[in-house]
């Protein structure tokens, strides 16, 4: 069945302010690779403007000349959808953490150097904040060569930090966990602090839309716990049909997030007992109404679920950073990971029912949210202004 409450076809990127204010000026470097990086960038902008500061977002892919950025996005999207083995091989070659010389992203990032410098000067930025690894390579390269006059503060949004996040030229890093912050310091010598995930406040507050979602779930699957199955903004997943059939056969109502993948939504809609959703704008309400999340990427949907008090189970993750992130989340004790259908079903039954297992997972997830990243960014921007 197909259901589209409060849906739209694509996320909106945050708009630039009309004119610079008297407060701090931030330039956030995002990337239109899925929706996670733009979601973080939008929340940073909201927090900056709430403080009376000025903020501007730029897509690093748009800074690359000759259509290189668009080609990268198409290649990555096609790989994870249709040729995951190809992305897994590239991840091992370019991104995988660990010692040894391997190709890096700096040569590619250099292509965007001139445009980023021009934008930083035009906006009067006090600090540049990359929230995507290619942006971190770019700012690190520019800072190391004295070509960017203001500090760079990298917001590392992955649980498993890979080598493209790491460039010793950057001034500071803000990280999800203490383990990631320690890895950054040991690998680059860069100062690194733990702030936890950057998530909009609506996810941790009471969600007005939750009642509507619960009513929908009660009508479509009475007596069945609603479990959200995330396939990301691009609707990417492995054997999703088999997974949802297994869940429906064992008394669970799967709520599949298909993103902008209309083909997947149509496929899921044809499976009895499944709620197939397109792009959902009321994610806080949805997550507060559900009983668990099945995640395959350890990205923004996962941390939004943790903020909303929703247990997370990693299952059949996408290759590369997705698989590493899912395992790292589980190792931290903030989520579970299921290696097969039997374990998945047992884990969901344990976490969707009231009891100590559910309570402990929710508490562990909430404990990740330690400090407002904007507090650190603002302090660094103030220090830079004082030196001028």
N, C-alpha and C positions, 0 to 999 in steps of 0.2 A: 504494500500500500504506500502511496506517496503522500506525504504531508508537508506543507510549506508554511507553517506559521512564522510570521515576521522574518521573511527571508528576502535576500537580495542577491544579485549576481556577483558582486565583487566588493571588497573592502574599500573604503575611502582613505586615501592618504591624507595626513594632516596638512592643512594649508599654512603657508607662510604668513607671518604677521604683516599688516599693512605698512608699518613703519617701525624702526627700532625704538625701543623704550629706553628709560633711564636705568633700568636694572641690568642684570648680567645678560650676555648674549651667547647663546649656544648654537652650534652647528652640529646636528646629529646626522651621521652617515649611516644610512640604512641600505637595504637591498630588497628588490621585489622578487625574492626567491621564496615562493609560498606567501604566507601572510604573517608569520611569526615575527620577523625582524621589523616589519612596518608596525605591527601591534605594539611592540616594545617602544619604538620610536614615538608613536602617537602618545603613549602614556608618559614618556619623558617630557614631551612638549606640553601636555596638560599640566603636569606637576610644575614645570618651569613657569608657565603663564599664571598658575595659581599663586606663585610667589611674586608675581609682578615682573618676571623676567621675559626676555624675548627669545624665541627659539625658531629655528628653521631646519627642515629636513631635506636631505638630498639623497637620491638613489645612486649609489656608487656605480651601478650598471649603466645608468644614463650618462655618467661622466666619461665612460669609455668611448673612444672614437670608433668610427668605421662600422658601427653596428655590432661591435664585439660583445657588448653587454647583453643585447637581445639574443645573440647566438648562444651565449653561455646559459642563459635562462632556458632556452628551448632545448639545449642539449641535456641539461640537468633534469628538466621535467620529463623529457622523453626517456632518459636512462632509468630513472627511478620507477617510471610507469611500466616500461616495456622491456628494458634490458638491465635489471638490477645488478647482474654480474659485472657489467661494464663499469657502473659506478663503484662497486665494491673494489674493483681492480684499481681505479683511479684514486680511491680513498687510501688504499694501501701504499700507493706510489707517492702521492702528494701530501696527504693529510695525517696519516696515522702517527700518533705520538711515538716517541722513542728516539734513541741515539742513531747516529749514522747520517751521512749526507744524502739528501734527496732533493728533487726539484722543489722550488718554492713558488709562492704567488707574487713575490715582489716585482719581477719583470712585467707581469701583466698590470699590476697596480700602478706602475710608473706611468702608464699611458694616460691615467686620469689625473696625474699630479698637477699639471698646469691649471686645469679647470677647478680643482678643489682649492688651490691657493687663491685663485681669482675670487671664488665664492666666499672664502673665509675673509678676504679683505673687504669685499663688497658688503657683507653683512656685519662687519665689525666684530666678528666672533671673539669672545674671551677664551673659549675652550671648544675643542672639536671632540665629539663623542661618537666613535664608531660602535655600531651594534651588530656588525657583520664582519666576518674574518677578513674578507678582501679589503674592507675599509681599514681594518687594523694594520694590514700590510702597507696600505697606502700612507696612512698617517705616520707609521713607524719609519718608513723610508724617508718621508719629507722631514721629519723631526731630526733624524740621524744626520741629515745633510744640511741642516740649518735652513731649509727651504720653507718651513712652516713656523711662523713667529709666535704662535700660541700653543699651549700644551694640549696633548691628546690624552683623553681618558677613555680607555677601551672598556665597554661593558660586555663581558664574556657571558653569553646567555646559554651556553651549553653546559651540561653536567659533566661530560667527558671532553675536556679541552684538547683540541688537536693542534698540530704544529702551525697551521696557518693563522691561528689566533695570536701566535707568539712572535713578536718582533721587539728586539731590545731597544729600538729607537723610541717607542712610546713611553710617555711619562708615568702613567698610572694605569692599573687595571682594577675593575670592580667585578667580583665573581659571585657565582651562586653559592659556593660552599667553601669551607676552610681548605679542603683537599685541593680544589682547583686553584685557590689563591697560593697555596704552597707550591704547586707545580709551576705556576707562572713565575714566582720568585726564583725557584731553583733553575728554571730553564733560561730566563732572560735577565735576571737581576733587577727587573722592574718592580717598583713598589706595587703591592696588590692587597686589596682588602675584600672582606666578605660582606656583601649587602643582602644576598638572597635574591629571589626573582623579582622582576618589575612587573606587577600586575595591577590592573585598574581596581580601585577600591570597591566597585560594585560586586566583585567576586567574593570578597570576605564579609560583606554586609548582607542583611536580609534582602532577598531578591523578590520584588513585587510580582515578577512574571512567573515565579515558580508554581503558584497555585494553578495557573492556566495549563502549564505543562503537566502537572500531576493529574488534572482532570482529563487531559488528553490520553495519558498513559492508562488511567483507570478504565477509560472507555475502550481503548484498543487492546489492552491486555490485562483484564481484571485479575488481581491476585498474583500477577507476575512482576518481579522486581525489574525496573527499567535500568538497563545497562547501556551506556553510551559507547559506541564503537567508533573511534576516531580514525579517519583516513586522511586527515590534513586538508589544507586549502585546495590541493590539487586532486583529492580523491584517490590516493595511492595506498594500496595494501596488498598483502599476499593471501590468496585463498580466502577472501572475505566471504564469499558465498558459502563455503564449507563451514566457516566459523559461525555465521549467523544461523545456519540450519541446525548446527549442533546446539546452539543456545536455545532456539525455539523448541527443539525436541525435548529439552530438559527444563521447561518451565520458566524461561527467562524472556523478557521482551527486549530485543536488541533495537537500539536507536542509532542508526548509522549516519554519521556525518560524511556526506559525499562531496562537500565543497562545491567546486565548479565543474565536477565531472558528471555531466548529465547522463552519460552512458552508464556509469556505475549506479546512479540514482534509479534509472529505469530498471536495471538488473535487480537491484535490491527491492524495488517496489513490487516486482513479480514474485517475491518470496513470501508466502503466507506467514503472518505473525511478526513481520518486520516493519518498523517505522523508518522510512527513508527520507532524509532531510537534505535540501540543497544548502545554500549559504544561510547560516543562522545569525541573526543580529542580536538576539537575546540569549547569548551564551550564559550569563550569570543565572538567569532563571532556569534554563535547561539543566545546568550542572547542579543547582540546588535541588531540583526535582528528582534527579536520578539517584541511583544507589551505588553505582561504581562506574569507572571509566576503563575501557580496554584501549591501550595506547600503543602506538608502534614507532614513536619518534622521540620521546622524551623532550618535546618542544613546548610551545606556549600553551597548547590545550592541556597538557599534563600539569603544568604549574598553575594554570587557572583552576583546574580541578582540585589541586591541593589547597589553594586559597579558599575554595568553596566548601572544603570539608568533605571531599569525595575521594574514596579510596581509588588508587590507580593500580592497574595490573598490566604489565608489559607483555605483549604477545605478538609473535611473528613480526619483529621490528624491521623497518627498512634497513638496507645494508649501510655499512660505514658508521657515520656518526650516530645514526639512529640506534643501531644495535649496541654500540658502546655506551650511549647515554642511558638506554633502558637498563643495561646491566649495572651501570654506576648508580642510578637511582635506587635500584633494589639493594645494592651493597650498602647504601647509606641508611637503609631501613625506612625510607619514606614511601616505598611502593613494593609491590610483589612482581615477580616474573614467572610466567608459566611456559614450560617447555613443550607441552602437548595439550590436547583437548581435555584429557582427564584431569590434569593438574589445573587447567583453566577453570573448569567447572567447579572443582572442589574449592579453589581459591575464591571464586565469586560467591559461592554459597556461604563461605565463612565470613566474607567481608560485607556482603549485603544484609546480613542478619544482625540485629542489635547484639552487642556483646563486647567483651574486652578486645578481641582482635580488631574489630572495626574502630573502636575508640582509640586504640594505640596507634593505628595507622593515621588516623585523622590528626591526632596530636603531633605525631612526628612530622607530618606535612606542614602543619601550621608553624612548627618551630623553625622551618627554613627561612621564614620571613623576618629578617633580623633588623635591617636598617633601610631607610629611604635612600636609594642611590642618588637622588637629586641633592640630598644634604651634602654628600661627599663632592659631587660635581660642583655645587655652588661654592663650597669652601675652597676648592682648587681654583675656581674662576676668580674668587675674591683675592686669593694670594697672588694670582697673576696680575690683576689690576693694581695691587699694591706695589708691585715691582716696577710698573711702568712709570 
